[in-house]
Amino acid sequence: MNKKTIIIALLTIITTTSIVAQNLIKSATSPISFSKKDFADTIKIKVIDGAVIVPVEIEGQTRNLLFDTGSPLGLWHGQKETWMKQVTADSLTFGDINKKSRNQIIYQFPTIKMGNLQIDNYPMIVEDAMSEFICNRFDGVIGFNLVGKGLSFKLDTKDSLLIVTDRKKFFAEEEKGQPTAKYKMKRAYCPLVYVETPVGWIETVFDTGAMNRWFDLPQELLDYWFQKNPKKRKLLDDLTIQTDTTINTGVGIYGLSTDTVVGRFLHFPTIKIDKLPVNDLYITTAHPTMIVGSAVLKHASLIIDAPRKQFVFVPHNGQDITVGNSEAGSVSLIPSEVGDTLGVLKAVIRKESTAYQKGIRTGDYLVEVNGIPIKDICTYMLMERKDEESLFKFRSPDGIEKVVKLKRTN
């Protein structure tokens, strides 16, 4: 396996929210109704780094919504439109991963057509702060409250299909013998699962909206958990490949934030997402969230069994998952500061990685990929990945150009 990788951590879209008024979300979800009963429908979808993009029809137009188990209701990226109906005069305070909060009004989309199913009175908030990072790949988010209303789904990331049904045992035969993860609802339609790690069991959000993310463990939480446990701290040290001062960047529903942290690069020989083994996993702790993200679905399809409150994984290779991503987080890209004329994306390099050994340093600007100038974030995000390796041109702040071959993983 070629382990020369490049990861753009900045552009992970995370819509997991911390919610103050739980009852308001549940009351906004209550009016949702469906046009059919005792049905099953199959819809062609697009899969990006394990994340599922579902085409729907809203007001006669095809729109694309990210299927986000980490969001308790919908989110529209853009401005309020005339056909959106305000649900209540009360506003709801949302906080995102950047610890920013804002009062939000909940709106209803009168009708969403998902395949042959019509969904009425679906609630969403409206926010355009993330639009520049989405690059028109999707228009908004559809959340986990549809599961709370009794719909089950299969996110078939192998054949790019979404199956939706209200039948209680529709997936029973497919589920036999497959690894499962029981979830419990918390924070109003937010599913929590248990992950068994070498340092103990951890309860965390399963967030399919966290694009191209595996398993995030924030360094801040690790420090807190193990500060008074020398034995666990020693175990964590043994699993640590490297400790390095790095830049932590997060994109939330209210925009971008960055800070500098001392993070670890960890190797977990195996973890279990409840009953699903994931082997040879490398992770960085330079993230502000604790989640299991969409990268799992690059290797396995997912059945969401609403009546049984469980996720069922269907590995694409018919077995467990082996990752082997030893260069994870070796190169991240963050936006340059406003007014910076030297480039739009800057590198954050993990020391001793392949990119570091080839001379790339934190603060170098990405100027070209395969001869294509990088003039904005979306140029990079929307580039096709035809080759296992791509030719990257970086430029240091003092003007030295560096051309290296690296593998893109996103």
N, C-alpha and C positions, 0 to 999 in steps of 0.2 A: 504494500500500500504506500502510495506517495504521500508523505507527511508534510510537504511544503504547503502551508495553508495561509490564507489571509481572511480575517473576519472583520466585518464592519459592525462593531457592537453598538455604535451610535444609533443605527437606524432600526433597532429592535423596537417594535411597536407594542407597548404595554398599556393596556387599558384597565388593569385591575385597580379598583378604587377602594378607599376607606370611607365608609358611609355612616353618617350620623343618624339620619332619620330612616330607620329600616322600614317602618310601617308605611311611609309615603311611597317607597318603591313597590312594596307588595300591593298597596291599594291601586297604584298606577298599572300594575300588571294584571290585576283582577279582571278588568273589562275585555282583555284579549279574547277573541273568539275565532273559531275556525270554520271554514265553509263545508268541511267534510267530516264524517265520522266513519270509523272502521275502514281506514284507508292505508295505503302504502304507495309512495311515489319515489321515482328515481330521477335525479337531476344531474346534469353534467356540470362539473365545477372546475375551477383552476386551483392548482396546488403550488404554493410558493414556499420553499423551505419547510414543508410540512404544514404550513398554515393553509386553511381552506377558505377560498373566496367563492361565494355563492351568488350567481346572478338572480336577481329578482326584478319584478316589474312594479314600479311606483309611479302613479299618475301617468301611465302610458309609456314610460321610459324605462329602459333596462338600466338597472343600477347594480353595483357589485358590493356585497357586504361581507366583511371578514367574520367568520364564525368564531366567536371569542368566548370560551368557557370562563375566562377570567373577568368578564364584565356581567354585572347583574341585570342590565337592561341595554337598550340600543344606544348608539352614539352616531351622530351625523357630522361628518367633517365638512364644514362649509358654513354658509350663512343660512339663517332661518328663511324658509320659503313659504309662500302664501297658503299652501295647502296643509301646513302643519297646524294642528289644533292644540292650544294650550290645555293641559289637563287640569291644573288647579292654580289658584292665585298664590299658593304657598310655594316657596323655593326650597331647594334641597342643597345642603352644603356637601360638596365633593372635595376630597383631597386625593392627590395623585402621588406617584412614586417620588416626585421632586419635593414633597412636603409642601406643595402649594395648594391652597384651597380657594374655592369660589362658590358663590351661590348660583345654582342652576335651576332654570325652569324646566319642568318635564313637559314634553309635547307628545302628541299622538300622531302617528302616520295613519290616516284613515284606512288605507288598504295596501297590503303588501302581497303580491302574488309570487309564491315560491313554487315553481313548477305548476302543478294543477291545484295546489292548495292556496286558498285565499285566507290571509291573516288580517283581521280587523282590529283597530284600536291598539296598535303596537306602540309602546312608549319608548321615547328616545330623548336624550339631551342633545343640544347643538353646540358645537365648539369647532373653531377653525384653526386653533393654534398649531395643530400637528400637520396641516395640509402640506407644508413644504417638505416634510419627511416621507409622506405617503407616496408621492410621485404618481398620482392618478391610478395606482394599482387597485384601489377600492374606494368607495364613496362613504363608507361608514361601517358600523359594527352591528352585528346581531348577537344578543347576549344569551346567557344561560337561563333566563326566565322562561324561555319556550320549553325547556326541559321541566322547569317547575310547574308548567301548565299541563304536563303529561305527555309531551312528544318525545319519542325516542329517535335516535339518529345513528346512521353508520357513516362515518367519514372515511370513505374508501380512497386513501391517498395513493394506492397502487394503480387503480384504474381511473382515478379522477372522477369519482361519482359520490353524490350525497343521496342517501336513502332516508326518507322521513316517514314515520308511521305513528299512529296512536294505538296500534294493536299491542297488547301486553306481552305476548310471547312470540312476536314476529321473528326475532333474531335467535330464538332458543337453540336451533340446530347449529347455527354458526358459532354460538358461544361455547359449545361443548368442548372441553379440553383446552380452552384458551386461557391465558393468564388474565386475572381480573384485578381491579382495584376498587374497593368500596369507597364511596365518597359520602361526606356529610355536608349538608347545606349550612353555610354560615354567612353572616353579613349580607343577608337577603340575596339568595340565588347565586352564591359563590361556592364552588365545590372544593372541599379540602380532602386530600389524600395523604396516606402515610408513606414515607420513603425510608427504607432501611439502609443506613450508610455504615461504613466502618466505625464511625464515631457515635452511632446510636440512631434511634428512630426519630424522624422529624416530620411534623405535620405541616403541610404546605399547600398552596393553591395550585390546582392543575389549570394552566392558562394557555390555551391554544392560540391566543392572540399575541403571545410573546414569540415573535417570529425568529426562527433559527436559534432558539435558546434551548439548552439541555436542562441543566439543574443548577439554579442559582443559590448560592449560600453567601450572604453578605459578610464581609470580614468583621463588621461591627457586631453582628450577632454572635459570630464564633468567639470573638474576644469576650463578650459578655457571658456566654455559656460556660466557657472553660477557664475563666480567670481564677476560680477557686478549686479547680480540679486538675492537679498536676498529672495524674495518670492519663486523663483524656487529652490534656495539652501535649503530653509526650506522644500519644498516638497520632494526634493531628500533625505534629512535627515530622513524624516518620512518613506520613503520607504526602508531605510537602516537597515538591520538586524544587521550588524556588520561592523566595519572598522578595518583593520588589516594590519600590514606590512607583505608583502608576496613576493614571488619570481615570477617574470613574465618571462615566457619562450616562445619563438616563434621559429618555424621552417619555414624558407623560402627557396627559390630555391637555395640559396647560403649557406645554413647551419643553425646552431643553435646559438641563442643568449639568454642570461639571464641577468636580472637586478632586482633590488629590488625596489618595489613600495609600496605606501600606497594605498590599494585597498578597495573597498566596496563590500559587499555581499548584493544584492538588491532583493526585492520581488515585482514583478509587478503583481497585481491581474489579469490584462489583458493587452495585447497589440494587435494591429492589423497589420498584414502584408498586407497593403492596405485593402482588404475586408475580410481577413482571421483572425478570432479571435483565439488567443492563450491565454489560461487562466492559472493562478496559476504558473507563470514562475519565477524561481529564477536564477539570473545570477551573475557572478563575473565581476569586472571591471579590473582584472589583466590580460589584454590581449593587445597586441600592435595594434590590428586591429579593425575596425568597420564593421561588416558583419552580415548577416543572413546566417547560415550554414546548413549543411546536416541533422542535427538532426530533422528538420521540416519534412523531408521525411521518418523518422521512423514512423510517424503518418499519413502521407498523400502522395498519389501519385501526380505527377506533370505533367501537360501538358504545353509544351512550344509552344504557338501559334505564329509562326513567322509573318504571315500576319497582325495579330491584335496587335502585340507587347504586349503580355500579358502572364503572368503565370496563370494557372488555377489549383487550389488545389482540390484534391479529397480525403477528409479525410477517413481513413480506417474504422472508426466507423460510417460514414455517417453523422457526425455532425462536430462541431468545435473541436479544440484540447485542451485538458486539460493535463498539464504536471505534476505538483506536485513534482518537483525535488528539494526539500528543502535541500538536502545534496550535491547539485551541487558544485563541486570544493572543497569538504571537504578534499580530498586527491588527490594531483597531484604527478606525478613522473617525475623527471628530470634525465638526465644522470650524472653519477659521473664524476669528473674531470679526465683527462688523467693521468694514473699512480696510481689512487686510487685502492688499493688492497682489500678494505673492501666490495665492492659491485659495481654493475654496475648501479643501479637505487637508487635514494634517494627521500625520501618523502618530500612534501611541504604540511603542515597541516593547515587548517583553524581553528582558535581557536573556541572552544565551539562546534565543530562538533562532530558527533558520534565517529569518529576516535580519536579525541583529548580527548574526555571523556574516551576512552578506553586506553589512555596512549601513543598513537603514537605521535611523535613530528617531526617537520621539521628537516631534517638532518638524520633521521633514514634510514637505508638501507633495501630495500626489498630483502629478501634472498630466500623465498619459497612461492609458492601458491599451496595449496592442495598437499603439499609434493613434488612438483616439484621444483628443484633448479632453480633460476633465474640467469643464467650465462651470458645472453646478453639481449638486448632490445627485440629482435625478439622472444625469448622464451616466454616472457610475452604477446607480441602483438598477437601471433598466437595461444595462448591457447584457447581451446574451453570453452564456457560458458554454461555448462550443468545445473549448480545449481543456484538457486536464490542467495545463499550466498556461498562464498568461504572462505577457511581458509588461512589467510595471516600471514606469519612470518616475522617480522621486527627485525633488530638488531641495537641498538644504537651505536654511535661511540666508546663508552667505553665497548662494548661487551654484554650489557644486551639484552636478547631476549624477544620479545613480540609477542604473538600469539593472533590474533583477527579474528572474523568473520565479513566480509564486503561484500556488494553486488558490483559486477563489473557492470559498465554501458558501458564499451567499451572493 
